[in-house]
Amino acid sequence: MEIANLCKILKENGIVGAGGAGFPTYGKISQKADTILMNCAECEPLLKLHRQLLATHAHEILKAFALVAETVQAKEAIIGIKEEYTSTITALEEFLGEFPMVRIHKLPGAYPMGDEVVLIYEATGKVVPPGGLPIECGVAVFNVETLLNVYRAVWEKQPVTDKCVTVVGEVENPITVRVPIGTRISEVVAMAGKITTDEPVYLLGGPMMGSFGADYQPVTKTTNAIIVLPKDHALVYRKNNRFSQAVARAASSCCQCQTCTDLCPRHALGHPIEPHMFMRAAVNKDFQNLEPFLDTMFCSSCGLCENFSCPQGLSPRTMIAEYKNGLRKAGVRPPTAEAAPVKASREYRRVPEERLMARLGLTKYDKNAILDNRIRGAKEVKIRLSQHIGAPAKACVNVGDIVQLGDLIGAAADGLSVNIHASITGKVKEVTSEYVLIVNEA
């Protein structure tokens, strides 16, 4: 298939990264990619859906992966998957003979193995430049569910209308479900049975990089997990940490032990990020040397420094994020920097996922969350017109219109953008510049 044709299919069918920031997938299809990677690292603790989908739909996903590789004329296609996902690896091996250019690279069970920069080095030995993109070293990375959506768009002519979501934590029956995009968080949680805590909070995404949301919020194309936690859980306190508190605690307790830097995965790959130097400069308001502040722009926000590394329980990530966001709002761009040599100590400073999960107080929630592959129904969906990096789609329906599942309701805008589609059949009840509300009145 020609690159232009594949990009057209992906854009028209609304395919974006099914996790993270939701980068439009057609933007990654380039002949500059001599290597393509499938990310099945399942980076964060408790997340299940990628390994489950890959085990269940191994042939379809491999077919889509091979198509992308052939289209961009890549030299190799690598599946990065943690070595403990044995059942998924077995499912893949059944079909690998049909795809000679595809190979499996087994990853250690460490965090943050799913970070693109870390994954690329593990699987290829290449280092993405500080502040750069994977394509700068000839690599394009796609996650498992994204590739399943590619298969459905190319072979089944189906746009993206549903999302797989793992529901774990304080619920009766942890589960991974497929739901229409726009379904309320509360309705998805109800599919996992009774909530087993009196004052639940909802962590959307993984425990390290996810954020808290309300039960009325809608599922989007990037919603991978809903973790239900008690209001008084230690992780909730930590994530609700205020910047002013973080600075005050750091000023009184940071002993410059450098553990945050020693265990920083980007620092280990030679990127110029040293959290301990930033902490020293920030708490002392020392602006003579601006490098520690500018180098915050190379932070991946993985959260290891404050959720695992710091022996004082301080919050480097919270403070770094505040400064980094301030610099971006002021129009400051990341400085040009070369990567230093990869640290020889790197392989001895990986953080085992089991230890991280225990440190976060989440071990008791690590349950099967079996995949229910049926598409669940919804009476009402609130479909956001911006579920991806780039320009929001523009609504192309009106209040009162009857739409069918899969109909176009938001047309891709100029620039980097994708189409948005109806996730249920029903009547359009509300249209704004931000969302379309559809109700099934049957």
N, C-alpha and C positions, 0 to 999 in steps of 0.2 A: 504494500500500500504506500502511496505517496505521502510524504509528511504533511502537505497541505490538506489532503483528504482526511487523514487521521485527526489533525488539529480541529478541522471543521466539525467532525463527529463529536469530539470531546467537548468542544465549546457549546455546541447546540444542545447536547444532552446534559449540560450542567455538571460536568465532572471536575471536582476539586479534590485536593488532599483530604482524605476522610479522617482528619485528626489534625492537631496542631493549629496552624493559622489558616488552613484551607487554601493553599496556593493553587490557582487554576492549572489543571494538569496539562492542558495544551501548551502552556508556557514552558514546560520542561522538555517538550519534544523537539530535539535539536540534533543535527549531525555532528555537533561538537562533542556529543556524548559517545566516547568509545567504550564506556562501561555503563551498564545499568544495574541498579541494585534494587532488590525487593526487601523491604524492611519488615521482618517478622521478629524483631527483637523483643516486642511487647515491653517497651522500655520501663514502664512504671509498675510498682507492686500492685497486685489485685486485678489488673486489667487482663482480660481473657480473650477478647473477641478475635484478634488477628490469628492466633494459633488455631482457634476453633474454626474460623472461616476457611483457613488454608487447608485444614484437615478435611473439611466437608466438601469444599469446592476445588480440590487440588488441580484437577484437569482443566477446568475453566480458567482458573487463575494463571496456570502455566501457559495456557494458550494465549492469553492476553499479554503476558510477560514476553513471550517469544515474538508476538506481533510487534510490540514496541521495539524490541531489540532489532528485528529485521528492518523495521521502518527507518530507524535512525542509523542503521548499518553499524551497530555496535560490535566490538570485537568479542565481548563476553557479557554474559548475563549471570549475576550472582544472587543467590538467595541467602540473606543473612538471617540466621535463625538460632536461637539459643539451644545449646546441645541437650538441655533437659527436656525439650519438647519432642520426646521420642515418637509419640503417636502421630504427630504432624509430619515429622521427618519420614516415617514409614509410609504415610499416605503419598508424600511427594515422590519417594523412590519408586513407587509403582508405575509412575508415568514419565520419569526422567528420560528413559530411553527414547521417547518420541521427540525430545528437545535437546539435541546434542550440544548446543551452545550454552545450555543452562547448567550451572553447578551449585552445590550447596556449600556454604561456608558456615561452620558451626561456631557459635559465639559463646563465651563464658557467661555464666549467670550473674552478671554484675550490672550496676547502675552507673551512668546512664547510657547503656549500650545502644539504645535506639536513637540517640542524638546523631543527626546525619554526619557531623564531623567525626565523631567517634566511630560510627559504623563504617564510614568510608576508609578510615585508617585500618581498622580491624580486618576488613575484607579485601582491601587492595594495597595497603601500605602507602597510600597517597595522603598528603596533608592538605586540607583545604586552607587557602590563605586566610590569615586573620581578617575578619570582617567580610570575607568573600563568600561566593556561592559555590556549591558542588560542581557546577558546570565549568568553573574556572580550572578545575583539574580533570576535566573530561568525564565527569560522573553525573548521572541523574538518578535520583532516589524516588521510589514509589512505594507506598504502603500496600498492604494486602487488600484491604477493602476497596481502595482506589482501583486496583487492578481488576477486582471482581466487577466493579462498575464499568470499567473499560470493556470487559467481556460482554456485559449485558447491552451496552450501547452498540457495539459493533455487530454482535451476532444475534441479539434478540431485539434490537431497535428500541431499547427501553431507556428512558432518561432516569436520572437519580430522583427517586421519590420516597425512598425509605432509608432508614439508618439502623445499623446494629448497635445496641447499647448494652453494656454489662451493668447490672444492678447488684451491688454487694453492700456489706456492712450490716447495719442494724435492721435487717429484713428477715422474714421467716424463711423464704426460699430463694437464695441468690440465683440469678438467672441472667442469660444473655438473650435479648429479644430483638426482633426486627419490627420497627414501628414507623408509621408515616412521619415524614419530616413535618415539624410544626406541632406534634403532640405535646401536651403539657407534661412537665417533669413529674407532677403528682400522679398522673395516669400511668406513666411508665413505671414508677416505683410501686404502684398498686399491683402490677403484674408479678411482682416478687413476693406477694402476700403481705401479711401484717407487718407494720413497722414495730420494732421491739424496743423502742426507747420513747420516753414521754415527750422530750423536746428535741426532735430531730433537726439536723442541719444537712444541707445537700451540697456535697463537694462534686462539682462537675469536672470530669477529667481525672487525671491521676492524682495521688496524694502529694506528690512533689510539686508539680507544675499546674495543677488544676486550681480552680477558684470557686468560691461559694456562690450558689445561685438560689433563687426562690422557687417554690414549688409550682408557681404559675408560669414560669419561663418555658419557652418552646425548645424542643429538640432541633438542632441544626445539623448540617452536613458534617460538622466536626465534633459532635458530641459522642465520645467514645464510652464514657462511663458515668454512672451516678453512684457515689459512695455516700451512704446514709450513716451519719455519725451522731453520737450524743452531743448535746450542746457543750458539755463539760469535758470533752475529750481533749487530751493534751495537744493534739495536732490542730484542733480548732483554735485553741488559745494562741498557738504559735503563728498560725496563718493570719490571725486577726491582730497581730502585733503592729502597733502604730510606729511611724517613723521617729517621732519625738522620743518615744520610750526606747526604741532601739538605739538611738544615739546616746541617750543618758546611760543606759546599761553598758554600752561599749566604752564610754568615757571612764566608767568606774571599774570595769572588769577586764578589758582586753589586755592580755599580757604579751601580745606579739609572739605567740608560740609558733605561728606560721602554719598550723595544721590546716587551716582553710585553704591556703595556697598549695601546700604539699599534696592535698587530696583533690584539688581542682582538676577535672578532666581536660579542660581546654588548656590550662597551664602546662599540664603534662605533655600535651601535643605541641608545645612551643609557642602558644599564643600569648601575647603580652598582657595577661590578666593576673594580678597578684592581690587577692582580696586583703591580705594582712597589711600591705602597704597602703591600700585605699583606706582601711579602717584607721590606721595611724594618722593619715592626713585629714580624714573627715572629722574625727573626734577632737583633733587639735586645731581644726580650722586653719590648716597650714596650706596656703595656696601659692607658696613660692614655686613649687614644682607642680605643674598641672597634669603631669603624666598619669598619676594614680587615678585622677578623675576622668580623664579622656579614655583611659584604658578600660573603664567600666563598660564601654560600648562593645567590648569583645566578650562580655559575659553572656553565657547561654541561658542564665536563670534556672539552671538545673536544680538548685536548692540544696545541694550536698553540704555546702559550707555551714548553713544554719540548721539543717535538719539532721546532720550526722557528724560533721567534722569537728565543730567548735566544742572544746571541753567545758566552756563556760556557758554554753547555750545561747550565745549571742546571735545576731541576725545580719550577717554581711549581705546576704541577698536582698533583704528588704531595703537596706541602706543604698546598696548599689543600684537597685531598680529606681529609687527616688532620684538619684543623681543622673542616671542614664536617661530617664524620661524627661528630666529638666533640660538636659543637653539637646535632646531631639526636638523638644518644643522651641528651643532657642535657635534651631536651624543648624546646630553643630553636627557635622558628619564625622564618622569614624576616621581617625588618623590613618595614614598609610603606614603599614607595618609589615615586616617580614617575619615569618615564623622562625623561632630558634630551633635548634635540633630537638627532636623528641627525647624526653627525659628517659634515661636508662632505667630509672626506678619505676617507670609507669606501670609495668605489669604487676608489680608488687603492691601497688597502691589502689588497685581496683576495689570498689566497695561491693561486697557480696549482697545480693538482693535480699537474702534471708535475714542477714544482720540489719540491713536497712529497715526491713519490714518490722522487725522486733523493736528497733529503736523508735519507730513511729507509733508503736502500740497497735499494730494492725494485724499481727499474726493470727489472731482468732477469727479474722474475717477472710482468711485465705481459703476459700471453699470453691467447689467445682464450678458453680454458676453455669450449668449446662446450657448449650445453645438450643433455643427453640427457633427453628428456621422459618416458621410460619410468619407471614406478614400480618401483624395485628391490625385491627380496625380502630378508627377514631371518629367520634361524632363531630369534632371541631378541630381545626388546625390553624395555627397562626404562623404563616410562612414568611420568614424574613427575606427581604430582597438583597441583603448583604450578608452572605454566609461564607465569604471568601475574601482573600486579599485582593485589592483592586477596587474598581468602581462598582457600586451597587447596580443590580439590574433595575430596569424601569418597568413598573407595572403596566401591563397591556390588557387588563380586564377592568370591568366596571362593576359597581355594586348592582346586584340582581342577576348578573350573568350566571348561567349554569355551566359548570366545567366538569370535565371527565378526568379521571385519574390519568396523569401524564400530560395533560394539556399545558401549553405554554401560558404562564401567568406573569412572567417577568422577562423582558427581553434584555440580552446583554447590552451594556452601555459601551460607549467608545472606550478604547484603551483595554486594559486587562480586566476582563469581566466574563461572566458566563450566564446562560439562561437559567431561569428558575421555573419549576413545573408544579402543577397541582399534585398533592400527595394523596388526595381522596377525591371521590366524586361528590359534588354538592353545589350549593349556591354561595356566590361571593357575597359576604355580609359587610365587609369593610375593606377599603383600599386606602393606604397612605403611602407616603414616600419611603416608609420603612418596612411595611409588611402588607400581606394580603390575608384576610381572615375568611376561611371557607367553612361552611356548616353543612353537614349531611343531614337533611331533613327527612330522609326515608324512615 
